[in-house]
Amino acid sequence: MTKSIPEATMLLPSECAFTLDASKPVLTHARSMFAEAALVPHSHPRGQLLWAVEGVLRVTSAQAVWVVPSTHSVWIPGGVSHQVSCETAATTCNLFIDPSYPVRKHEQQGAMLSMSPLMREIVLRLTQEPQLMDQQSTQRLGLVAIDELEHLQAFEVRLPSGNDPRLVKLISYMVQHPNQAPSLVTLANQVGASVRTIERLFKAETGMTFRQWRSRFRLMNSLELLSKGESSTAVAHSLGYKSVSSFVKVFRQEFGRTPQSFINKR
């Protein structure tokens, strides 16, 4: 019998994500997520800016997988199905934007964004101090948030996802258990497919081999360690690189700058 993959405890999305009201351009919701928690896969009519003040989020849609440290956020357009999970505890702040206010129309599948200092303060004020603001003040600041959202720089770091249920299940498991490294044989058995089938699905639906996909996913997870202040040397060793220079080279190729530059830019 095929062993099923254990599921993380599932949480429900905020109800305000489904509220349509042009007089309230931005609705907010803050949430504390415990370790290994995940939201049920879902979509909603409002666009969502998702940011973790603390912790690292892993966001999976039908098109991509993002690993998102607190230095960045994710823009999820309305109607895009997605799932959010975290390995360790995280505190999230969410802005839900009414569809009557088009935002980042050129990114129909979502994007990972660098958080500007201004956007950080706006999001914190809207989500953590709502009792200090009246409706008009909230509306005005929400409109400023919409304007600033248009100017956040996209960070082109994502992994392609897939549509086949077996591949979706396998990738979901890897995303929710980033520190585990089961063999492809083990993963294939868990989703009820042969190794050859999984290898074919990865190549056909992601354009990458399983080894390439997992290597890039591990590299994306290095952002979490760097965000916590760990050195390039420590991160390189934790990821299994033979030398720091090889890690720095691959990091630069993937993210466009060195790990030290990434740390300093925070």
C-alpha positions as CSV (number, residue, x, y, z in Angstrom):
1,M,0.0,0.0,0.0
2,T,1.3,3.5,-0.8
3,K,2.2,5.5,2.2
4,S,0.4,8.8,2.2
5,I,2.3,12.1,2.8
6,P,1.4,13.6,6.2
7,E,-0.4,16.9,5.9
8,A,0.3,20.0,8.0
9,T,-2.4,21.4,10.2
10,M,-4.7,23.4,7.9
11,L,-5.9,26.9,8.5
12,L,-8.7,28.8,6.8
13,P,-8.1,32.0,4.9
14,S,-9.4,35.3,6.3
15,E,-13.1,36.2,5.4
16,C,-12.1,39.7,4.4
17,A,-10.3,38.3,1.4
18,F,-13.8,37.5,0.0
19,T,-15.4,40.8,0.8
20,L,-16.2,43.0,-2.3
21,D,-16.6,46.7,-1.4
22,A,-15.1,49.4,-3.5
23,S,-15.5,51.9,-0.6
24,K,-13.0,49.8,1.4
25,P,-10.1,49.5,-1.1
26,V,-7.8,47.8,1.4
27,L,-8.9,45.3,4.1
28,T,-6.3,43.9,6.5
29,H,-5.6,40.7,8.5
30,A,-2.7,39.7,10.7
31,R,-2.1,36.1,11.8
32,S,0.3,34.2,13.9
33,M,1.1,30.8,12.3
34,F,2.6,28.1,14.4
35,A,5.4,25.8,13.1
36,E,4.4,23.4,10.3
37,A,1.1,25.2,9.7
38,A,-0.5,25.7,6.3
39,L,-3.5,27.3,4.9
40,V,-5.9,25.2,2.8
41,P,-5.3,25.7,-0.9
42,H,-7.7,28.6,-1.9
43,S,-8.3,31.6,-4.0
44,H,-10.2,34.8,-3.4
45,P,-11.5,37.8,-5.4
46,R,-9.3,40.4,-3.6
47,G,-5.6,40.6,-4.5
48,Q,-3.3,39.9,-1.6
49,L,0.0,41.3,-0.4
50,L,1.4,38.7,1.9
51,W,4.3,39.6,4.2
52,A,5.8,37.8,7.2
53,V,7.2,40.2,9.9
54,E,8.9,37.2,11.4
55,G,9.6,33.8,9.9
56,V,9.8,32.5,6.3
57,L,6.8,31.7,4.2
58,R,6.5,29.1,1.4
59,V,3.9,30.0,-1.1
60,T,2.8,27.5,-3.8
61,S,0.5,28.3,-6.7
62,A,-0.3,26.3,-9.9
63,Q,2.5,28.2,-11.6
64,A,5.2,28.7,-9.1
65,V,6.8,28.1,-5.7
66,W,8.2,31.0,-3.7
67,V,10.4,30.9,-0.5
68,V,9.8,34.3,1.1
69,P,11.9,35.7,4.0
70,S,10.9,38.8,5.9
71,T,12.8,41.0,3.6
72,H,10.3,40.3,0.9
73,S,6.6,39.8,0.3
74,V,4.4,38.1,-2.3
75,W,1.7,39.7,-4.5
76,I,-1.1,37.2,-5.2
77,P,-3.6,38.5,-7.7
78,G,-7.3,37.9,-7.1
79,G,-8.5,34.5,-8.4
80,V,-5.1,32.8,-8.3
81,S,-5.2,29.6,-6.3
82,H,-2.4,29.2,-3.8
83,Q,-1.3,27.7,-0.5
84,V,0.8,29.3,2.2
85,S,2.9,27.3,4.7
86,C,5.7,27.8,7.1
87,E,8.2,25.4,8.8
88,T,8.8,27.5,11.9
89,A,6.4,30.0,13.6
90,A,5.6,33.1,11.5
91,T,3.7,36.3,12.0
92,T,2.0,37.4,8.8
93,C,0.5,40.7,7.8
94,N,-1.9,40.8,4.8
95,L,-3.4,43.5,2.7
96,F,-6.4,42.5,0.6
97,I,-7.1,44.9,-2.2
98,D,-10.6,45.2,-3.8
99,P,-10.6,44.2,-7.5
100,S,-12.0,47.7,-8.4
101,Y,-8.4,48.9,-7.9
102,P,-6.2,47.2,-10.5
103,V,-2.7,46.5,-9.2
104,R,0.4,45.2,-11.0
105,K,-1.7,44.1,-14.0
106,H,1.3,42.7,-15.8
107,E,1.9,40.1,-13.1
108,Q,-1.2,37.9,-13.5
109,Q,0.3,34.9,-11.7
110,G,1.9,36.8,-8.8
111,A,5.4,37.9,-7.9
112,M,7.9,38.1,-5.1
113,L,8.6,41.7,-4.1
114,S,11.3,43.5,-2.2
115,M,9.7,45.4,0.7
116,S,10.5,49.1,0.8
117,P,10.9,50.8,4.2
118,L,7.7,52.9,3.5
119,M,5.6,49.8,2.7
120,R,6.8,48.1,5.8
121,E,5.6,50.9,8.0
122,I,2.3,51.3,6.1
123,V,1.6,47.5,6.5
124,L,2.5,47.6,10.2
125,R,0.2,50.6,10.8
126,L,-2.7,49.1,8.9
127,T,-2.5,45.6,10.4
128,Q,-1.2,46.1,13.9
129,E,-2.8,49.4,14.9
130,P,-6.3,49.4,13.4
131,Q,-7.9,50.5,16.6
132,L,-5.9,53.8,16.4
133,M,-7.4,54.7,13.0
134,D,-10.9,55.7,11.9
135,Q,-12.4,54.5,8.6
136,Q,-11.3,57.6,6.7
137,S,-7.7,57.4,7.9
138,T,-7.6,53.7,7.1
139,Q,-9.0,54.4,3.6
140,R,-6.5,57.1,2.9
141,L,-3.5,55.0,4.1
142,G,-4.8,52.1,2.1
143,L,-4.7,54.1,-1.1
144,V,-1.1,55.1,-0.3
145,A,-0.4,51.4,0.1
146,I,-1.9,50.6,-3.3
147,D,0.3,53.3,-4.8
148,E,3.4,52.1,-3.1
149,L,2.7,48.5,-4.1
150,E,2.9,49.5,-7.8
151,H,6.5,50.6,-7.2
152,L,7.9,47.6,-5.2
153,Q,10.7,45.9,-7.1
154,A,10.0,42.4,-8.3
155,F,12.5,39.8,-7.2
156,E,12.7,37.2,-10.0
157,V,13.2,34.1,-7.8
158,R,10.6,31.4,-8.2
159,L,10.4,27.7,-9.0
160,P,8.0,26.3,-11.6
161,S,5.3,24.1,-10.2
162,G,3.1,21.5,-12.0
163,N,-0.4,20.3,-12.6
164,D,-0.3,16.5,-12.4
165,P,-1.8,15.6,-9.0
166,R,1.2,13.3,-8.1
167,L,3.7,16.0,-8.9
168,V,1.7,18.6,-7.0
169,K,1.5,16.3,-4.0
170,L,5.3,15.6,-4.1
171,I,6.2,19.3,-4.5
172,S,3.8,20.3,-1.7
173,Y,5.5,17.8,0.6
174,M,9.0,19.1,-0.2
175,V,7.8,22.7,0.3
176,Q,6.3,22.0,3.7
177,H,9.3,19.9,4.8
178,P,12.3,21.9,3.5
179,N,14.9,20.4,5.9
180,Q,14.1,16.8,5.0
181,A,15.9,15.2,2.1
182,P,14.1,11.9,1.2
183,S,15.3,10.1,-1.9
184,L,13.4,10.3,-5.1
185,V,12.5,6.6,-4.7
186,T,10.9,7.4,-1.3
187,L,9.0,10.4,-2.6
188,A,7.8,8.5,-5.7
189,N,6.5,5.7,-3.5
190,Q,4.6,8.2,-1.3
191,V,2.7,9.7,-4.2
192,G,2.1,6.3,-5.9
193,A,4.2,6.7,-9.0
194,S,7.4,5.2,-10.4
195,V,10.7,7.1,-10.3
196,R,10.7,7.2,-14.1
197,T,7.2,8.8,-14.1
198,I,8.2,11.5,-11.6
199,E,11.4,12.3,-13.5
200,R,9.3,12.6,-16.7
201,L,6.7,14.8,-14.9
202,F,9.4,17.2,-13.5
203,K,11.0,17.6,-17.0
204,A,7.7,18.0,-18.8
205,E,5.9,20.3,-16.3
206,T,8.7,22.3,-14.8
207,G,11.4,22.2,-17.5
208,M,13.8,21.0,-14.8
209,T,15.1,17.6,-13.6
210,F,14.2,16.6,-10.1
211,R,17.8,17.1,-9.0
212,Q,17.9,20.6,-10.6
213,W,14.5,21.5,-8.9
214,R,15.6,20.4,-5.5
215,S,19.0,22.1,-5.8
216,R,17.3,25.4,-6.7
217,F,14.8,25.0,-3.9
218,R,17.6,24.5,-1.3
219,L,19.3,27.6,-2.7
220,M,16.1,29.6,-2.2
221,N,15.9,28.4,1.4
222,S,19.4,29.9,2.0
223,L,17.6,33.3,2.0
224,E,16.1,32.3,5.3
225,L,19.5,31.6,6.8
226,L,21.1,34.7,5.5
227,S,18.1,36.8,6.7
228,K,18.8,35.4,10.2
229,G,22.4,36.7,10.0
230,E,24.2,33.5,9.3
231,S,27.5,33.8,7.4
232,S,28.0,32.6,3.9
233,T,30.4,30.0,5.2
234,A,27.8,28.5,7.6
235,V,25.1,28.6,4.9
236,A,27.4,27.0,2.3
237,H,28.2,24.1,4.7
238,S,24.6,23.6,5.7
239,L,23.6,23.3,2.1
240,G,26.4,20.8,1.4
241,Y,28.6,22.9,-0.9
242,K,32.2,21.9,-1.0
243,S,33.5,25.4,-0.7
244,V,32.2,28.9,0.1
245,S,33.3,30.2,-3.3
246,S,31.2,27.7,-5.2
247,F,28.1,28.7,-3.1
248,V,28.7,32.4,-3.7
249,K,29.1,31.7,-7.5
250,V,25.8,29.8,-7.7
251,F,24.0,32.3,-5.5
252,R,25.2,35.2,-7.7
253,Q,24.0,33.3,-10.8
254,E,20.6,32.7,-9.2
255,F,19.9,36.0,-7.4
256,G,22.0,38.5,-9.3
257,R,24.2,39.4,-6.3
258,T,26.4,37.9,-3.7
259,P,25.1,36.6,-0.3
260,Q,26.9,39.5,1.4
261,S,25.3,42.0,-0.9
262,F,21.9,40.4,-0.1
263,I,22.5,40.8,3.6
264,N,23.6,44.4,3.2
265,K,20.6,45.3,1.1
266,R,18.3,44.2,3.9
